[in-house]
Amino acid sequence: MSSELLVDVSAGIAVLTLNRPAQQNAVTPAMAAELSAALQRCDVEDAIRAVIITGTAPAFCAGADLSNRVGEVSATIEPAPWRVRKPVIAAVNGHAVGIGLALALQCDLRYMAQDAVYGLNQVRRGVLADGYAHWTLPRLVGMANAADIMLTGRTFDGDEAKAMGLANGCLPAGEVLPTALAIAHDIANGAAPLPVALSKRLLWESLGMSPAMVGQLETDLNEHVGKSIDGGEAMAAFRDRRQPNWTGRISEEWPAWDSKGENQRPSLD
């Protein structure tokens, strides 16, 4: 990979760093392609248990690189972070606007710098916000706050992001990445990978489902997990009064659901 994206994998944690600091990490097609490849790797490699996306200081991502007429660069990021079967944490260590903020919204958790500038300002440039922003933002902050942010194109700081529910934590910029790393290591060392992956997918999918469907999926998925490698380990560790040693492999134990017939299930593939 080129220097536009730095990839470091250690102790089960993948840290993906947007790396165009002179351009405040503005996204180019090359960066989007490299981020896509890195996220695909994170999805399929069982040794990777959690993912962090951050930026080379002082910014997280200033949006699309308009000098290259990127357009809707978000369409080239595949899989989107919310589709990756590992928790993806945005360590938003500086300014994040446009597609930069939209990228953070696609992650499962967001730790954000207190004094940075955030916004979805595309309407002030004659276009619409992209990167799934119309789908993610209302789910995080509600329709009223989403309309305020997206229809005005105004900017806001980390304190307001936390107050709206957009940020899981609002911190000094220098503490953002260490905090994200601590959370990632806690997940990697403490939680069974298959239930975490399935819970993540169900959280993202459930808002479009009925309560009955969610309840049935919880039952079905728990039955599936109970038969997995780590399902047996969980019971053994509880019986032996010790910490479990998780060895399950998402790539081999991911369920497939029949979307036909009377008992329809949404596909989790």
N, C-alpha and C positions, 0 to 999 in steps of 0.2 A: 504494500500500500504506500501511497505517497504521503508526504508530510501534512496533507490537509486533514487527515484523521489519524490520531495516535491511538493504538490499541494495546492495552496492557492487561494480560490475564494472569492472575496470581491468587492462590488460595481460594479458588472457586469464584472469584469476583472478576468480571470484565469491566474495565474502565475505558470508555470510548470518549476521546477528547477532541472536540472540534478545534482545529489548529490553523487558523489564519488570523493571528492576533492583530496584524497591521490593518486588517479589514474588519476587525471586531467579530471574526469568525463567521462572516456572511457566507451563506450557503451557495456553492457552485454545483453544476451538474456532476463534476468529479467527486466532490465531497458527498453529495447525496448518494452516488453509486457506491462509494466506499462504506458509507454508513449502512446502506442496505446490505452489503456483503457481510459486514461485521454483525449486524443484527441477525442475519440468517445463521451465521456461525453460532451465535449465542443461543439461538433457538434449538439447534440440533445437537450441540455438544453437551452431553450429560455432565461433564466435569464443571461446566459453568453453572453456578447456582443462582447468581444475581448479577444484574447489569447496572452500571452507572453511566449516564451521559452527562458530560460537562464540557466546559470550554476553556481554552487557554486564556488566562487572565489578560486584560481586565474584564472582558465581556463573556457572556454565555453565547449569544448569537444575535447579531444585529439584523437578521432577516435574510432575504434572498439578495444575492449579489446582482443588483440591477445593472451594473456596468456590462454584465454579460448577457443581459436580457433573458434572465433565467425563466421568468414566467412562473407557472405553478410547479415549482420544483418539488413540492410535497408529493406529487404523484409518483415521483421516482423513488421514494423511500418505501421499500417493501422488503420484509414485512414492517408495518408500522409497529412502534414499541408496544402498543396494547395487544398486538397479535403474538408477540414473543412469549413463549411458555415459561418464562422466568420473570420474577419481579424486575421491573425496570425503574430505576430511580433517577430523576433529573436533579443534578446538583447545579442549580442555576446560580452561578457564582458572580454574575454581573448582568448587564443590560440584556434583555430578551424582548425583541419586538417582532411583529409580523410572523413569518414562518418560524423564527426562533422561539417565540412564546408558544406557537401552535405545536411545535415539537415537544416542548415540556408538558403541554396539556395531554399529549398522547401517552405519557408515562404514568406509572401507577402511583408513584409518590413524588412529591416536589419539595425540595428544600431550597429556599430562595434568599438571595442577598437582600438585606434590609434597605440599603440606600441605592439600589439599582433602579433603572427605569424599565417599566413593562408596558406593553400595549399591543393591540391588534389594530394597527393604524392604516390598513389597506384602503378603507373608504376615503381617506384623505389623499390617496394617490390614484383614485379613480377606478379601483378594482375591489373585489370582495376578499375577505379573509379566506384562507384555504387551509390545507393540512388538517382536515376534519374538524376545524375549530367550531363550526356551527353544530357539530354533534357533541364534542367533548365539553365545551365551555358551559352550556346550560346545565349539563349533568353535574358539573362541579360547583357552580355558583348560583344556579337558578336562573329563570328567564329574565327577571328584572335586572339583575346585575349583568347578565350576558348582553342584554339589549343596550345597556348603558355603555359597556366596553366596546361593543362592535359597531353600534350605530353612530357613536360620537368619534370613535378612533382615538380617544384621549389616552393619556398615559397615567400610570399610577406606580406607587412604590411597594416595597415588600410588606410593610405593615398593612396596607390596604389589601394586598393579595391574601395575607393570612386572615384578616377580618372577614373577607368574603368566602373563605374556605377553599381558595385556589391553592394556597401553599400549606403543606403539612407543618412547616417550620419556617420562621423568619429569623435570620441570623446575620451577624457581620460577615462580610464576603469571605474572609479568611477561614471561617468556621464551616462554610457550607459543604465543601468536599469532605473534610474529616467526619462531619456528622453523617453524610450519606454513606461513607465507607463503614462507619460503625453500624449503621442500620443494615447494610448489605451483609456484613460479616455475621450479624446476629441471625439474619434469615438463613444464610448459608450453613451455619453451624448448628442451628437450633430446630429448623422446621424441615419436615419431610418434603422432598421435592415434588412428588406427584400431587399430593393434596394442595400444596401451594399453587402449582400450575393450574389445577382444575378450579380452585377457588378464584384465582385471578380471572380465568376465562368466564366463569359464571358471573362474577361481579360485572364485567363489561357487557355480557350478553343479557343479563337479567332484567334490565330496565325496559326491554322490549317484550318481556314475557308476562304472562299472567301469574298471580301468586300460586295457583295450582301447579303450573308447569315448573316453576322454580322449586316448589316443595318436592315434586316428583323427581326432578333432576338431583336435588340434594340426596334423596334416598338412593337413587340409582348409582350416583357417583360414590357415595359412601360404601355401597355394596361392592363396587368395583375396586375401590381403594383397599377394602378389607381383605381382598383376595390377592393384593399385590405383595411384592417382596417386603416393603416397609410396613405393610399392614401386620404381617406376622412379627416383624421386629418390634413394632410398638407394643404388642401384647407381651412379648418376651421381656422387654426392658421394664415394663410395668411390673411384671411378675417378679423379676430379679432385683427390682428397686435400683436400677442403674439408668444412666443416660443412654438413649437409643443410638445405634450406629446406622445411619441411613445409607443404604446402598442401592436404592431403587433407581431405575433408568426411565426417564420420561419418554425417550425415543422408542423404547420397547413396550411400554405399558400404557401409552396414550389410548383412550377408548375411541371406538368408532360407533356412531349412533345411526340407527335406521331412521331415515326421514320420510319413510313411506308407511302406508297402512294406517290403522286406526290410532295406534299409540305413537304419534309422531314425536320425534325428538329433534331439536335443532342440532345441526352438525357442529361438533367442537373441533373438527380438523382444521 
